[in-house]
Amino acid sequence: MPSTRFSLGSRGSHAPLFLENPADKGIVVFIHGFMGSPRQFDKFAETVQQQGCSVAALLLPGHGGSAREFASSSFERWQSHVDSEVERYSRDYASIWLVGHSMGGLLAINAAVKHSASIRGLFLIACPFKVTTISTHAMKVRATQLFTLKRSPIKAAYIAGSSIELSPSLVWHLTRPTIELKKLMQAASDNLPNVRAPVMAVYSASDELTSIKSLDILKSGLTNAEYDHLLLADSLHAYYPEHELAMIEQALLKLIAGSG
C-alpha cells in the first residue's frame, strides 16, 4: 500500500515523524514523555501504518536539544503543542487515537478532553499519577544503564529514548521541568472524570519511575469512560523486552479496531 513518510523540523534523529496512509482509517498520534523522543514509537508507527492508519509522532517543546533548552520547558508549552497538533489533524481525519508514554499520557488525557469530538481512544503507557522518585531500584537502573560503559539492549533503549543531550550540567537543569511535570500530573488527574473515549492503560510492576499505584488512580478517576489495562512483569520505564512489546502492540491494535 503506498504511503508517504517524512520527518518534520530540524532536530536530526529526534525529528517528529509523519506516515500517511491513503486508506484513511484515521490517524494515531504518538506523544513521548519527559526527556523522551519520537523514536520510541518507530516500531509501533510502522505496524499501525500497515493496518491502514496514518501516523504522527510529536516532538515536544524543549526536547531534541540541549539541557538548557529543556530547562525552559513548561506544562503550558507542552500541552499547547499537543493541542495544536491534534486540532490540525482533526481537520483532515475524522478519527484520532492518542498514544502517550509516561508524561505523554498525561498530555493525551488533557487533549482528549479538549478535543473529545475527534478522539476515538487513548492508549496510555506508564502514565504517571504517582512516581517513585527515590528508590534503590530506580537509582540502580538509571546509573547502570546510562553511565556504565557496558553495552546492553536496556542501555541502548534508554539512550535512544532520550532526546536531551547528556551533559554534566543536566541534573541542574531538571528542577523547573520537574515542577512543571508535577503540575501536569495534577491537571490530568483532575481531568480523568471528563474523559469519554475508551482507554487502554499499560503498566509494569518493574517500572522504576512510574508507581504501579498510578493504575488505581487512573481506574478510580475514569468514571465516564470504558477502561481496560495490561499489566506487564518485566518491562522498565523506557525498556520493553520483545515479548512484552508484542503484547503492547496487540493491545494497541485491538483498541484501534474496537473504537474506529
C-alpha positions in Angstrom: 0.0 0.0 0.0 1.5 3.4 -1.0 2.4 5.8 1.8 4.3 9.0 2.4 7.0 9.0 5.1 8.8 12.1 6.2 10.3 13.8 9.2 9.3 17.4 10.1 11.6 20.0 11.6 15.3 20.1 12.1 16.0 18.0 15.2 18.0 15.3 13.5 17.5 11.9 14.8 14.7 13.1 17.1 12.7 14.9 14.5 8.9 14.4 14.6 7.5 11.8 12.2 4.5 11.6 9.8 3.4 8.5 8.0 0.5 9.0 5.6 -1.8 6.1 4.7 -4.3 6.7 1.8 -6.6 4.1 3.2 -7.8 6.9 5.5 -8.8 4.9 8.5 -7.8 7.8 10.8 -4.6 8.8 12.4 -2.6 7.6 15.5 -0.7 10.4 17.3 2.2 9.3 19.5 3.3 11.6 22.3 6.6 10.9 24.1 7.4 11.6 27.8 9.7 13.7 29.9 13.1 14.0 28.1 11.7 11.5 25.6 11.9 11.1 21.8 9.6 10.3 18.8 11.9 7.5 18.1 10.5 5.5 21.0 7.4 4.8 18.8 9.1 3.8 15.5 8.2 0.1 15.7 4.5 0.9 16.7 4.3 3.5 14.0 5.2 1.1 11.2 2.7 -1.5 12.5 -0.2 0.9 12.8 0.5 2.4 9.4 0.4 -1.1 7.8 -3.1 -1.5 9.3 -4.4 1.4 7.4 -3.9 4.4 9.7 -1.8 7.4 9.2 0.7 8.1 12.0 2.3 11.2 13.6 5.0 11.1 16.3 5.4 14.5 18.0 8.5 16.2 19.4 7.5 18.3 22.5 8.9 21.8 23.0 12.2 21.9 24.8 13.1 18.4 23.6 15.6 17.3 20.9 18.4 19.7 22.0 20.4 20.9 24.9 19.7 20.7 28.7 19.4 24.4 28.7 16.7 24.3 26.1 14.9 21.6 28.1 15.1 23.8 31.3 12.9 26.4 29.5 10.1 23.8 29.1 6.7 24.3 30.8 3.5 22.4 31.2 1.7 25.1 29.2 4.1 24.8 26.2 3.9 21.0 26.2 0.1 21.0 26.3 -0.3 23.8 23.8 1.8 22.0 21.3 -0.1 18.7 21.6 -3.5 20.6 21.5 -2.5 22.5 18.4 -1.3 19.3 16.6 -4.5 17.4 17.5 -6.5 20.4 16.3 -4.6 20.4 13.0 -5.0 16.7 12.4 -8.7 16.9 13.2 -9.2 18.9 10.1 -8.1 16.0 7.9 -9.1 13.0 10.0 -12.4 12.1 11.5 -10.8 9.5 13.8 -7.8 10.2 16.0 -6.2 7.9 18.6 -3.7 9.3 21.1 -0.8 7.1 22.4 1.2 8.6 25.2 4.2 7.2 27.0 4.8 8.5 30.6 4.2 12.3 30.6 2.9 11.9 27.1 -0.1 10.0 28.6 -0.9 13.0 30.8 -0.8 15.3 27.8 -3.0 12.9 25.9 -5.6 12.8 28.6 -5.9 16.6 28.6 -6.0 16.8 24.8 -8.7 14.1 24.7 -11.0 16.2 26.9 -10.4 19.3 24.9 -10.9 17.6 21.5 -13.5 15.0 22.5 -15.3 15.1 19.2 -12.3 13.7 17.3 -10.7 11.3 19.8 -11.7 7.7 19.4 -9.4 6.2 22.0 -6.5 6.7 24.4 -3.6 4.3 24.8 -1.5 5.2 27.9 1.8 3.6 28.6 3.3 4.1 32.1 1.2 7.1 32.7 2.4 8.6 36.0 -0.1 9.8 38.5 2.3 8.7 41.3 6.0 8.4 40.8 8.8 6.6 42.6 11.4 9.3 42.5 13.8 7.9 45.1 14.3 4.2 45.4 17.2 1.7 45.3 15.7 0.1 42.2 15.3 3.4 40.3 18.8 4.6 41.2 20.3 1.3 40.2 18.5 1.1 36.9 19.4 4.7 35.9 23.0 4.5 37.0 23.6 1.1 35.4 22.0 1.9 32.1 23.1 5.5 31.4 26.6 5.6 32.9 28.1 2.2 32.5 30.4 1.5 29.6 28.9 -1.8 29.0 26.6 -2.1 26.0 23.2 -3.7 26.5 19.8 -3.6 24.9 18.5 -1.9 28.0 21.1 0.9 27.9 20.5 1.3 24.2 16.8 1.8 24.8 17.3 4.4 27.5 19.7 6.4 25.3 17.6 6.1 22.2 14.5 7.2 24.2 16.1 10.4 25.5 16.2 13.4 23.2 18.1 15.7 25.6 21.9 16.0 25.2 23.7 14.2 28.1 26.0 16.6 29.9 27.4 17.1 33.5 25.0 20.0 33.9 21.9 18.1 33.0 20.9 17.4 36.6 20.9 21.1 37.4 18.5 21.8 34.5 15.9 19.4 35.7 14.4 21.5 38.5 11.9 23.6 36.6 10.8 20.9 34.2 10.2 18.5 37.1 8.0 21.1 38.8 6.1 21.6 35.6 5.6 17.8 35.3 4.0 17.8 38.8 1.6 20.5 37.6 0.7 18.4 34.6 0.1 15.3 36.8 -2.4 17.2 38.8 -4.2 18.7 35.8 -4.5 15.2 34.1 -5.8 13.7 37.3 -8.4 16.4 37.6 -9.5 15.7 34.0 -10.0 12.0 34.3 -13.7 12.2 35.1 -14.1 14.2 31.9 -12.6 11.6 29.6 -15.2 10.0 27.3 -13.1 8.0 24.9 -12.2 4.3 25.6 -8.9 3.9 27.5 -6.3 1.2 27.4 -3.6 1.5 30.0 -0.2 -0.3 30.2 1.8 -0.5 33.4 4.7 -2.7 34.5 5.4 -4.0 38.0 9.1 -3.5 37.4 8.8 0.2 36.3 11.4 2.1 38.3 9.8 5.6 37.8 6.0 5.3 37.5 4.5 3.8 40.6 2.1 0.9 40.0 -0.3 2.8 42.3 -0.9 5.1 39.3 -3.1 2.3 37.9 -5.5 2.6 40.8 -5.6 6.3 40.5 -6.4 6.0 36.8 -9.1 3.4 37.3 -10.9 5.3 40.1 -10.8 8.6 38.1 -12.2 7.3 34.8 -15.8 7.3 35.9 -17.2 8.1 32.4 -15.1 6.0 30.0 -14.6 2.4 29.0 -11.4 1.1 30.5 -9.1 -1.8 30.3 -5.5 -2.4 31.2 -2.4 -4.6 30.5 -0.1 -5.3 33.4 3.5 -6.3 32.5 6.0 -8.1 34.6 9.5 -7.5 33.0 9.4 -4.0 31.4 11.1 -1.0 32.8 10.1 2.6 32.3 11.9 3.0 29.0 12.8 -0.6 28.1 10.3 -3.2 26.9 11.5 -6.8 26.1 10.4 -8.2 22.8 7.7 -10.5 24.2 6.1 -7.6 26.1 6.4 -5.2 23.2 4.4 -7.7 21.2 1.7 -7.7 23.9 1.6 -3.9 23.9 1.4 -3.8 20.1 -1.6 -6.2 20.0 -3.4 -4.2 22.7 -3.0 -1.1 20.7 -4.3 -2.7 17.5 -7.2 -4.0 19.5 -8.1 -0.6 20.8 -8.0 0.9 17.3 -10.1 -1.9 15.8 -12.6 -1.7 18.5 -13.1 2.1 18.6 -12.9 3.1 15.0 
